[in-house]
């Protein structure tokens, strides 16, 4: 019962969290994955088109869409526990996930999932993954 009161208190605070400008810099995100920005950020994604999400770290989620497009959301500040818990939930009544809406980290307590920290979504930047190219010359074993 005490845990539910704490969670209810956290949810109340999360709903009052300020919405910051997104950090468009992707430097330091999952160092082994390079990305190219493909266009201007969008404020919303249709939830019916979201096929998968990839949590890169506590500030970054890549949303993979039907048709192959990928959109990166980068929070202004870390969302506590997002990467460690590797899951989140949200609720929307308009069929879109939009900038400023709150997502909640899903925390596992003894096999039961409960809402954790709440974080305001940023804009969604269209990206593509780029394979790093080595400029080192090829060598042959002798």
ChimeraX attribute file (.defattr): number of C-alpha atoms within 10 A of each C-alpha:
attribute: neighborCount
match mode: 1-to-1
recipient: residues
	/A:1	5
	/A:2	7
	/A:3	8
	/A:4	10
	/A:5	10
	/A:6	11
	/A:7	15
	/A:8	14
	/A:9	11
	/A:10	15
	/A:11	18
	/A:12	12
	/A:13	12
	/A:14	18
	/A:15	14
	/A:16	11
	/A:17	14
	/A:18	10
	/A:19	16
	/A:20	14
	/A:21	13
	/A:22	18
	/A:23	14
	/A:24	17
	/A:25	8
	/A:26	17
	/A:27	9
	/A:28	10
	/A:29	16
	/A:30	12
	/A:31	9
	/A:32	9
	/A:33	12
	/A:34	16
	/A:35	17
	/A:36	11
	/A:37	15
	/A:38	12
	/A:39	9
	/A:40	11
	/A:41	18
	/A:42	15
	/A:43	15
	/A:44	17
	/A:45	18
	/A:46	12
	/A:47	14
	/A:48	11
	/A:49	15
	/A:50	19
	/A:51	13
	/A:52	11
	/A:53	16
	/A:54	14
	/A:55	20
	/A:56	18
	/A:57	19
	/A:58	19
	/A:59	21
	/A:60	23
	/A:61	20
	/A:62	19
	/A:63	22
	/A:64	17
	/A:65	18
	/A:66	11
	/A:67	9
	/A:68	10
	/A:69	13
	/A:70	21
	/A:71	24
	/A:72	26
	/A:73	24
	/A:74	26
	/A:75	22
	/A:76	18
	/A:77	14
	/A:78	14
	/A:79	20
	/A:80	17
	/A:81	18
	/A:82	25
	/A:83	19
	/A:84	12
	/A:85	15
	/A:86	15
	/A:87	17
	/A:88	20
	/A:89	13
	/A:90	13
	/A:91	12
	/A:92	11
	/A:93	6
	/A:94	9
	/A:95	13
	/A:96	17
	/A:97	23
	/A:98	20
	/A:99	20
	/A:100	19
	/A:101	18
	/A:102	24
	/A:103	20
	/A:104	23
	/A:105	25
	/A:106	21
	/A:107	20
	/A:108	13
	/A:109	8
	/A:110	6
	/A:111	7
	/A:112	8
	/A:113	12
	/A:114	15
	/A:115	18
	/A:116	23
	/A:117	20
	/A:118	26
	/A:119	25
	/A:120	22
	/A:121	24
	/A:122	28
	/A:123	24
	/A:124	25
	/A:125	22
	/A:126	20
	/A:127	20
	/A:128	16
	/A:129	11
	/A:130	10
	/A:131	10
	/A:132	10
	/A:133	6
	/A:134	7
	/A:135	6
	/A:136	6
	/A:137	5
	/A:138	6
	/A:139	6
	/A:140	4
	/A:141	3
	/A:142	3
